[in-house]
Amino acid sequence: MRLRLIGRPGCHLCEELLEALLAGFPNQAWTIEQVDVDSREDWQRRYGLKIPVLLDDDGSVVCATFFDAEALRDWLAQQGRRSAPAA
């Protein structure tokens, strides 16, 4: 699964979110792209005061400001329904 973590260098909340994500879901095969919120003006405007922000492939917010295990579980369940073969 591909996720994008938007944050800033030295952001302890960003580091904590990443650590919680990896520790809380150790059996997931994550591909996590870490990007600097200040590298793009649109991200800075949209997420500058909300980091860390975890986005999915579609650019939808999975969780923001803090690690939300329940929101991530809901997102994972939704991904499973999307990828399940039609009956």
C-alpha positions as CSV (number, residue, x, y, z in Angstrom):
1,M,0.0,0.0,0.0
2,R,1.2,3.4,-0.9
3,L,0.9,6.3,1.4
4,R,2.3,9.9,1.5
5,L,3.4,11.5,4.8
6,I,3.4,15.2,4.5
7,G,5.5,16.9,7.2
8,R,8.6,19.0,7.9
9,P,12.2,18.0,8.7
10,G,12.6,17.8,12.5
11,C,8.8,17.6,13.1
12,H,8.5,15.3,16.1
13,L,4.8,14.8,15.5
14,C,5.6,13.6,12.0
15,E,8.2,11.2,13.3
16,E,5.8,9.9,16.0
17,L,3.1,9.3,13.4
18,L,5.4,7.3,11.2
19,E,6.7,5.2,14.2
20,A,3.1,4.6,15.4
21,L,2.0,3.6,11.9
22,L,4.9,1.1,11.5
23,A,4.6,-0.3,15.0
24,G,0.8,-0.5,15.0
25,F,0.5,-2.2,11.7
26,P,3.7,-4.3,11.4
27,N,2.3,-6.8,8.9
28,Q,1.4,-4.3,6.3
29,A,3.6,-3.9,3.3
30,W,3.7,-0.1,3.3
31,T,5.4,2.1,0.8
32,I,5.6,5.5,2.5
33,E,6.8,8.6,0.7
34,Q,7.8,11.3,3.1
35,V,7.6,14.8,1.7
36,D,8.2,18.3,3.0
37,V,5.0,20.3,3.2
38,D,7.0,23.4,2.2
39,S,8.2,21.9,-1.0
40,R,5.0,22.7,-2.7
41,E,3.0,25.9,-2.3
42,D,-0.4,24.1,-2.5
43,W,0.6,21.7,0.2
44,Q,1.9,24.5,2.4
45,R,-1.5,26.4,2.0
46,R,-3.6,23.3,2.6
47,Y,-1.6,21.3,5.2
48,G,0.9,23.8,6.6
49,L,-0.8,24.1,10.0
50,K,-2.1,20.5,10.0
51,I,1.0,18.4,9.7
52,P,1.6,15.5,9.9
53,V,-0.9,14.5,7.2
54,L,-1.1,11.0,5.9
55,L,-2.6,10.7,2.3
56,D,-3.5,7.7,0.3
57,D,-2.8,7.3,-3.5
58,D,-5.9,9.3,-4.4
59,G,-4.7,12.2,-2.2
60,S,-7.4,11.6,0.4
61,V,-6.5,12.3,4.0
62,V,-6.2,9.1,6.0
63,C,-5.3,10.9,9.2
64,A,-4.0,14.3,10.1
65,T,-2.3,16.1,13.1
66,F,-1.9,12.8,15.0
67,F,-1.9,9.1,14.4
68,D,-5.4,7.8,14.3
69,A,-5.4,4.0,14.4
70,E,-9.2,3.7,14.0
71,A,-9.2,5.9,11.0
72,L,-6.4,3.9,9.5
73,R,-8.3,0.6,10.2
74,D,-11.4,2.1,8.5
75,W,-9.3,3.1,5.5
76,L,-7.7,-0.4,5.3
77,A,-11.1,-2.0,5.4
78,Q,-12.3,0.3,2.6
79,Q,-9.2,-0.6,0.5
80,G,-10.0,-4.3,1.0
81,R,-13.6,-3.7,-0.3
82,R,-12.2,-1.8,-3.3
83,S,-9.8,-4.5,-4.3
84,A,-12.0,-7.4,-3.6
85,P,-13.1,-9.2,-6.8
86,A,-16.7,-8.7,-7.8
87,A,-19.0,-11.6,-6.9
